[in-house]
Each structure stands twice: as C-alpha cells, then as structure tokens.
Amino acid sequence: MFTAIPSQNAYSKTKSLHHESFWLDNPARPTAKPPVSHDIEADLVVIGAGFTGLWSALEAAIENPHWKIVVLEGDRIAGGATGRNGGFVSATLTHGFSNGLSRWPSEMSELLRLGSQNLAELGSRIGELRIDCDWLVSGEIDVAVEDYQVQNLKRVHAEMKELGVASQYLTAEQTRVHVNSPIYQGALFNPDVAIVDPARLAWGLARELERLGVEIFEHSKAGELKDSGNFVRINVGVHCVKGRLVVLATNAYPPLLKRIKHLVVPVYDYVLVSEPLSSEQRASIGWLSREGVGDSGNQFHYYRITEDGRILFGGYDALYQGKAGVKPEFDTDLDSFARLADHFVQTFPQLADVNFTHGWGGAIDTCSRFSAFWGKAHGGKTVYVAGFTGLGVGASRFAALTSLDLLQGRVTPRTNLQMVKTKPLPFPPEPFRRWVIAWTIKSLQKADRESGKRNLWLRLLDSLGLGFDS
Ligand SMILES: Cc1cc2nc3c(=O)[nH]c(=O)nc-3n(C[C@H](O)[C@H](O)[C@H](O)COP(=O)(O)OP(=O)(O)OC[C@H]3O[C@@H](n4cnc5c(N)ncnc54)[C@H](O)[C@@H]3O)c2cc1C
C-alpha cells in the first residue's frame, strides 16, 4: 500500500528539516544540571533520566521521604527515547492487546486492569503535580488501510469484547468522521489512550524531584557497577557513587550488566513534524478530538496533532544498526524522512502542500516479546528493567513501580505477574543477529505486500514466541 522508494519531491521537501526532536526544541527546556563532582552515598541511585528513571525516583521519593535519592543521567533529562517519542500514552503494558493475549492469556484480565489503573494514576499524578504537558485522554484509532486489516481489527474487537474491553469498531465512514483520509477502510477505537508532550512531562517530573530533595546529575555517565557489601559502587568518571539500592533504567543504551546484552537490541524509529496547519487544512481532515492514530501493517505509522496544530507523523522504518548500537549520527536518516513524507501525502492527499519543520530519530529497546522485562543483580540490590519496544511512555511508570517492589522484596499484584517473573528469549549473537533481523524485516515487508500472509520463517518465529517489532 505505501511506497518503499521515496520520491524526489519527498527528498526536496525534507532537505531543510531541523534535525532535533520537536519536543526538545523548546525554549522552556531547563538548563543542564551540573555533573557529579564528588563521591556520593545514597539510599537509592537511579541510572537514566528517561521516564523509567524519573518515575522510579519520584514514586520512591513520595513513598520514602527520608531516603537520599540520586539520579545519574549520561546525557540530558529526556535526551533519549523519552524526549523523542510520539507522545502516545497507552494503557497497554504488553505492547498492545493482541501481543499480551497471545503470550499471557490467563493473566490478560489482570494485565488490562493494572494497565488501566496505571494510566489513570499517571494522569492523576500529572494533575496533582500541576505539570503543564498537554495531557489529553484522546483515545486511539487503529485504522485499517487494506481489506485483510479490516478482518484483523474485527477479530481483535471480538476478542476485546470477550474480556470486557471497551473498544468500538468503526466502519470506513465512521472512521472518516473522526479523521478524514480516503485510505481508511475501518478502525478500532480504543478509549484507554492519552497523548502528551513527553519532554514537558519529563521536565515536570524532574522539577518535582528537585522539590522533593532528589539530586539529578546530568552529563554523568555511569560506568562499571560493583557489588561491595551493603552497597553497589558505581563509577562516574573519577567519582564513586554508592547506592544501597539501584534502579537501572538505561533502555536501548549499552547495558551496564552483561546479562541484558542478548535480551535487547536498539532499533531506530523516525518521526516528522509538520508546520502548524492552516484552518482550511485542518478543516479538510477533521480530527477535532486529536485522537492518536496508528495504521495496522507490520510496518506501521503513528500520527497525532500537537498542541499548536501540527501533525507528528512517525514510524514505518525500524532500523537496526548492528554492533554500532546507539549513536547520535543515527538520529538522522534522510531516506526514512523522505519515505515518511511520501506516506504522509498518501494518507492525507489533501495536505500535499504541507511542509515539515522537524525530523529526528531515536532508539527503541526492542526485545523478542515486545514488552518490558525485569531482573535483579548484586544480591537483589540492583533491579533492571528494559524491553518496552517502542511503547513505554505509559508502561514506564508501571515498570518503575514494579522495580521498586522488587528492590524492596514486596509481593504485589505486579510482581505476581508471569510477565514480571519471566524474561524474553535472547537474540542470537552477532554476526547472526544482523542476518536474522534483516531476514525478519524482509519477511514482514513481504507480508505487508501480500495481504498479511506470513511466510514460513515468520510462522516459525510465531510458534517459538519470537518476533521483531518497534
Ligand atoms: C521515535 C520514537 C517514538 C516512540 N513513540 C512512542 C509512543 O508514541 N508511545 C510510547 O509509549 N512509546 C514510544 N516510544 C518509546 C518510549 O519513548 C520509551 O519506551 C520510553 O520513553 C522509555 O523511556 P526510558 O526511560 O526507559 O528510556 P530513555 O528515555 O531512553 O532513557 C534512558 C536514559 O538513560 C541514559 N543512560 C543510558 N546509559 C547511561 C549510563 N551508563 N549512565 C547514565 N545514564 C545513562 C540515557 O542517556 C537516557 O536518557 C518511542 C520511542 C522512539 C525512539
């Protein structure tokens, strides 16, 4: 359905993009906090100031006001995926309903309950802390752009109904009342999704942390971690930070523990943001309720309206850069930007004249089961969590609460989940990893071209509970 080779027009339309996340390109971005400049001892050290780290520190500080808590950030607050995402805040903890149902059918009701509770509490926290971050419970429309996708959405709708999930199936005409695209053939509306300005949310959480006495150090990259009796010692340059407890929230970045290395791979996802639409352009697409929208191929797009009336349009390509991992040069991919510009016009031909201002990429922590996993190290003093696979804006708060449960040895409905007790299957080592991922992406692209028909390789992966997604 969507063209693979970008047009010359798309290249020229995207050649003068500002290559920075639209969310981070904001005069309200706080100035950098100083790096670690002395040795420190703390009750809790959180490594990584993305959503996972910030929520871990915040929920710990609220629960334990007497704790000394320190956050170490190698770059800037929200400089990773947290400041670069689409800003969809989904209730799902399992990278979507279908993935959760296929992996944990017997605990799906509980996963749904905990996911909805997490979304509601996340919204309440934003309200209590008065964080101005354009939080809007808009719902999400998953659209079908091919006939076979209509059938898939109807099947998912029936499965959701059986579990009491309040979703609504929309015909093509009903879908176009929400958002007017000629390619829509039907949709599933999921009310349990919000949209947010992710950078403003992260900065608001950081501000609250400082108010509660939590110290955040930016440009403070944690090096080696060592177990030393009652503490974990963390090297930060020439200084030593000792934590009685540690949360590792480093997402797709090089893991600080060997055991995580085979469980997560960094996969790059790209995003465009348009100039603000004129009132005529906006009228031509409707979209008054600013719902998040996602299409339904293996290679999918996600799109939404920003507070100032631009369209953020991202997804489709998912690029694995091999051993090179996470590097600033991968934040820009001119082919991916041009492909997105073409797909934008294929989706909204009435907006062919709209220009784009920002284009950027970011690394997603893909794991083979597409949803977060947890583990302990250093005799239980360190807990790590990773593997959100591109759907962690909401799930990161649940992940933070679960990490704090595990660190303090608490048995809760969260720690009782099979999802929390088990880990994904590992990716093979290089050079096989590169080959396996490339072959899987090719197979997924072929399936998208052939009405969703999965080849032998994808069916083998399905039967093993393995996959590749973003
Ligand atoms: C382009 C893109 C679009 C996305 N869209 C969505 C979306 O719409 N909805 C959704 O739910 N999810 C989305 N995601 C995923 C989502 O952004 C993440 O799952 C979520 O932000 C998780 O945050 P995190 O804190 O785990 O990771 P990050 O935000 O990546 O934070 C990890 C932090 O750890 C720091 N760090 C790493 N190593 C060290 C070290 N050694 N020492 C100190 N600090 C270190 C990094 O600098 C970084 O700041 C998207 C991701 C991308 C890249």
PDBQT file of the ligand as one rigid body, heavy atoms in Angstrom, charges set to zero:
ROOT
HETATM    1  C1  LIG A 501      10.979   7.700  17.780  1.00  0.00    +0.000 C 
HETATM    2  C2  LIG A 501      10.306   7.043  18.957  1.00  0.00    +0.000 A 
HETATM    3  C3  LIG A 501       8.918   7.092  19.062  1.00  0.00    +0.000 A 
HETATM    4  C4  LIG A 501       8.280   6.500  20.149  1.00  0.00    +0.000 A 
HETATM    5  N1  LIG A 501       6.935   6.662  20.298  1.00  0.00    +0.000 NA
HETATM    6  C5  LIG A 501       6.323   6.192  21.404  1.00  0.00    +0.000 A 
HETATM    7  C6  LIG A 501       4.969   6.484  21.672  1.00  0.00    +0.000 A 
HETATM    8  O1  LIG A 501       4.320   7.260  20.968  1.00  0.00    +0.000 OA
HETATM    9  N2  LIG A 501       4.395   5.905  22.767  1.00  0.00    +0.000 N 
HETATM   10  C7  LIG A 501       5.096   5.099  23.601  1.00  0.00    +0.000 A 
HETATM   11  O2  LIG A 501       4.521   4.568  24.566  1.00  0.00    +0.000 OA
HETATM   12  N3  LIG A 501       6.404   4.869  23.420  1.00  0.00    +0.000 NA
HETATM   13  C8  LIG A 501       7.041   5.427  22.369  1.00  0.00    +0.000 A 
HETATM   14  N4  LIG A 501       8.379   5.249  22.221  1.00  0.00    +0.000 N 
HETATM   15  C9  LIG A 501       9.125   4.540  23.274  1.00  0.00    +0.000 C 
HETATM   16  C10 LIG A 501       9.260   5.402  24.535  1.00  0.00    +0.000 C 
HETATM   17  O3  LIG A 501       9.773   6.665  24.197  1.00  0.00    +0.000 OA
HETATM   18  C11 LIG A 501      10.140   4.718  25.564  1.00  0.00    +0.000 C 
HETATM   19  O4  LIG A 501       9.708   3.386  25.753  1.00  0.00    +0.000 OA
HETATM   20  C12 LIG A 501      10.080   5.425  26.901  1.00  0.00    +0.000 C 
HETATM   21  O5  LIG A 501      10.368   6.793  26.778  1.00  0.00    +0.000 OA
HETATM   22  C13 LIG A 501      11.018   4.704  27.866  1.00  0.00    +0.000 C 
HETATM   23  O6  LIG A 501      11.871   5.539  28.477  1.00  0.00    +0.000 OA
HETATM   24  P1  LIG A 501      13.150   5.025  29.248  1.00  0.00    +0.000 P 
HETATM   25  O7  LIG A 501      13.304   5.899  30.420  1.00  0.00    +0.000 OA
HETATM   26  O8  LIG A 501      13.095   3.567  29.515  1.00  0.00    +0.000 OA
HETATM   27  O9  LIG A 501      14.327   5.239  28.199  1.00  0.00    +0.000 OA
HETATM   28  P2  LIG A 501      15.083   6.553  27.712  1.00  0.00    +0.000 P 
HETATM   29  O10 LIG A 501      14.187   7.704  27.591  1.00  0.00    +0.000 OA
HETATM   30  O11 LIG A 501      15.882   6.169  26.504  1.00  0.00    +0.000 OA
HETATM   31  O12 LIG A 501      16.060   6.880  28.902  1.00  0.00    +0.000 OA
HETATM   32  C14 LIG A 501      17.241   6.163  29.171  1.00  0.00    +0.000 C 
HETATM   33  C15 LIG A 501      18.238   7.186  29.688  1.00  0.00    +0.000 C 
HETATM   34  O13 LIG A 501      19.362   6.505  30.233  1.00  0.00    +0.000 OA
HETATM   35  C16 LIG A 501      20.501   7.298  29.973  1.00  0.00    +0.000 C 
HETATM   36  N5  LIG A 501      21.666   6.424  30.081  1.00  0.00    +0.000 N 
HETATM   37  C17 LIG A 501      21.977   5.362  29.304  1.00  0.00    +0.000 A 
HETATM   38  N6  LIG A 501      23.124   4.790  29.726  1.00  0.00    +0.000 NA
HETATM   39  C18 LIG A 501      23.529   5.511  30.802  1.00  0.00    +0.000 A 
HETATM   40  C19 LIG A 501      24.656   5.423  31.668  1.00  0.00    +0.000 A 
HETATM   41  N7  LIG A 501      25.595   4.481  31.513  1.00  0.00    +0.000 N 
HETATM   42  N8  LIG A 501      24.764   6.325  32.681  1.00  0.00    +0.000 NA
HETATM   43  C20 LIG A 501      23.827   7.303  32.855  1.00  0.00    +0.000 A 
HETATM   44  N9  LIG A 501      22.756   7.424  32.035  1.00  0.00    +0.000 NA
HETATM   45  C21 LIG A 501      22.608   6.548  31.034  1.00  0.00    +0.000 A 
HETATM   46  C22 LIG A 501      20.268   7.816  28.566  1.00  0.00    +0.000 C 
HETATM   47  O14 LIG A 501      21.064   8.959  28.299  1.00  0.00    +0.000 OA
HETATM   48  C23 LIG A 501      18.769   8.096  28.593  1.00  0.00    +0.000 C 
HETATM   49  O15 LIG A 501      18.486   9.444  28.936  1.00  0.00    +0.000 OA
HETATM   50  C24 LIG A 501       9.050   5.811  21.139  1.00  0.00    +0.000 A 
HETATM   51  C25 LIG A 501      10.436   5.764  21.022  1.00  0.00    +0.000 A 
HETATM   52  C26 LIG A 501      11.069   6.376  19.953  1.00  0.00    +0.000 A 
HETATM   53  C27 LIG A 501      12.562   6.330  19.868  1.00  0.00    +0.000 C 
ENDROOT
TORSDOF 0
